[in-house]
Amino acid sequence: MWSIPETLSAAIMVTTMAAGLNVSTMSTAQAGCSDYPGPGVDWSECRKRNVVLSDTDFTDAKMTKIDIIGSDMRNAKFDKADFSRAQMTRANFDGSSAKEANFSKVESGRAVLTNMNLQNSNFEKSVMFRANFSGSDLSGSILFKSEFSRTLFSGVNLTNSDLSFSNLSRSDFRQSNMNGTNLETSWTYLTRFDGVDLSGVKNLTQNQVDIACGTADTKLPPGLNAPATWPCVADQNE
């Protein structure tokens, strides 16, 4: 049998080891909000508001629930990064690459995502009202069940993208490529399709056409007709 001193010594040793294990576990479980930016960095739930993060490689970075409101993210690389549930109002991503990135359930207003490579990215169930995607490549992307009211998609490549069940009211698709774009049940009230070739879109209905905006140059899928007068309003995105 152990003597009393030996018993106390063993108990102290076990407690010390357990405390050390808990400290180690806690330190590895937390996101590294103070870590330097770089590929694979884990900034989940971190606050990076109004900071300059441009010209940086964030490939495979973990940014879930990050707060980057007002931050400068221009000309950076975010391929396969996870921004799900991020707060990114007025963040500027101009010229960045975010191929196969996850932006699902983000909350944002007036974010700038211009001239980006967003091929095969995921914006499912996101809130992106008054965002600007002008000049970006969103081919193959998922934009399903999202809020895109008053958003600029002018000059955007939307080939084979999925905009079904999304709010596109008063958004601007002029000069965009929408071949293979799925518009099933999307809300197109005063959505601008001036001069856009819609002949290759999927699941567009006459009701959607009747409440949208177009011109004589707008091309519709077979079986659909332009309304007698397009219900267009000038400068609706201002």
N, C-alpha and C positions, 0 to 999 in steps of 0.2 A: 504494500500500500504506500501511496505517496504521503510524505509528511506535509504539514500545513504550508510551510514555505514553498515546497515544490509545487503544490496545488495553486498557490497564488501566482507563482512565477509562470506556470503554464497558462493560467487565465489571462495574465497580462500579455503574454506572447500572442495568444489567439486574438485578443481584442486589438492589439497593435496591427497584426496582419490584416484583420478585417477592415480596420480603418484605412489602411493603405490601399486595399483593394477597392474600397468605395471611392476614395479620392481619384484613383486611376480611372475607374469606370465613369465618374462624373466628368472628368476632364476630356475623355474621348467622346462623350455623348453630346457635348455642347458644340454649337457652330462656332467657327473661329472668326468672330466679327472683327477682331483686330489683326487677322492674318493679311498678308500682302496679297493684292489681286494677282490671279494667275490661273492657269488651267486647273479645273477640278476643285477650286476653292469652295468651301462650304460657308456661305453667308446667309443661310436660312434664318428668317425672322430677324435679320439685322437691320439697323437703321443707317441708310447711306443717302440721306436726303440732301439735295443741293450740293453734291460733290462732283468732282471731275474724274471720270473713269474712262476717258476716251483713249483710243489707240492701244488697247490692252487685249491680251488673249485670255478669254474666259471660257474656252472650250470645256464642255462637260461640267460647268460650274453648277453648284446647287444654290439657287436663289429663291426657294419657296418662301412665300410670305415676306419677302424683302420689301423695305420701304425705300424706293429710289425716286420719290417725288422731286421733280425739278432738276434731276441730275443729268450730267453731260456724259452720254454713252456713245458718242459718235466714233465712227471708224474703228470699232472694236470687233472682236470675234466672239460670238456667243453660240457657235454651233453645238447642238445637243444640250444646251444649258436648260435648266429647269426653273422657270419663272412662275410656276403655278401659284395663284392667289397673291401675286405681287401687287403692291401699290405703286403705280407708275404715272400718275398724273403729271403732264407737262415734261416728262422725261424725253430726252432727245437722243434717238438712235440713228440719226442720219448716216448713211453710208456703211452701216455695220452689216455683218453677216450673222444670221441666226438660223441656219439650215437645221431642220429637224428639232428646233427648240420648242419647249413646252410653255406656252403662255395661257394655258387654260385657267379660267376663272379669275383672270387679272381684273383689277379695278382701275380705270384710268379715264381721264378727260384731257383732250387736247394733246395727247402724246404724239411725238414726231417720229414716224417710222418710215421716212422717205429714203428712196434709193437703196433699199436693203435687199439682201438675198435671204428670203424667208421661205425657200422651197421646202415643202413637206413639213411646215411648222404647224403647231396646234394652238388655235385660239378658241377652242370649244368653251361655250358658256362664259365668255369674257364680256366685260363692260368697257367699250372703247368709244363712247360718244365723242364726236368732234375730233377724232384722231385723223392723222394725215399719213396715208400710205403711198402717196404719189411717187411714181417711178419705181416701185418695188416689184420684186418677183415673188408672188404668192402661189405659184403653180403647185398643184397637188396638196395644198394646205387645207386644214379643217377649220372652218369658221362657223361651225354649227351652233344653233341656239344662242347667238350672241347679240349684243346691243351695239349697232354701228350707225345709229342715227346721226345725220349731218357729218358723216365721215367722208374724207377725200380718198377715192380709189382711182383717180385720174392717171392714165398711162400705166396702169398696173397689169402685170401678167397674172391672170386668174385662171389659167388653163387647168381644167380638171380639179378645181377647188370646190369645196362644199360650203355654200352659204345658206343651206336650207334652214328653215325655221328661225331665221335671223331678222332683226329689225333693221331695214335698210332705208328707212324713211328719210327723204331729203339728202341722201348721200349722192356723191358725184362719181359716175363711172365713165366719164367721157375719155375717149382714146384708150380704153382698156381692152385687153384681150380676154374674152369670156368664153372661148371655145371649150365646151365640156363642163362649164360651171353649173353646179346644181343649185337651182333657185326654188326648190320645192317649199311651198307655204311661206316663203320669205315675204315680209311686209314691204311693199314698194311704193308707198304713198309719196308722190312728188320726187321719186328717185330719178336722177338725171341719167338718161341713156342717149343723149344727143349724139347722133351719128355712130352709135356703137353697133357692131355686128352681133346680134343676139340669135342668129340663125342656128348656132351650135350649142346653145344653152340647154340644160335639162329641166324638165318639169315646170316650165313657165306657162302660166294660164292667161286667158283673155282678161280675167278680172285684174290680175297683176299689171297687165299692159295698160288697161284703161285708167288706172290711177297713177301711173308713172309719167315721166316726162321724156319726150323724144322729139325727133325732127323727121323731115322727109328722108333723110339719109339713114335713119335707124332701120336695121334689117331684123325682121322677126322670123321665128321658126315657122315652118309650114303649118297652115291652119289658123294662124293668129293674124289679126288685122289691127292696124293703127287706128286709134279713135279719130272721129271727125275733127276734133280739136284737142291737141295735147294740153293737159292741165298744168302748164309749166309756169314757174315763178322765177324771176331773175334774182340772182345774188342770194339764193336761199341758204348758202353755207356760211354767210357772213354773220 
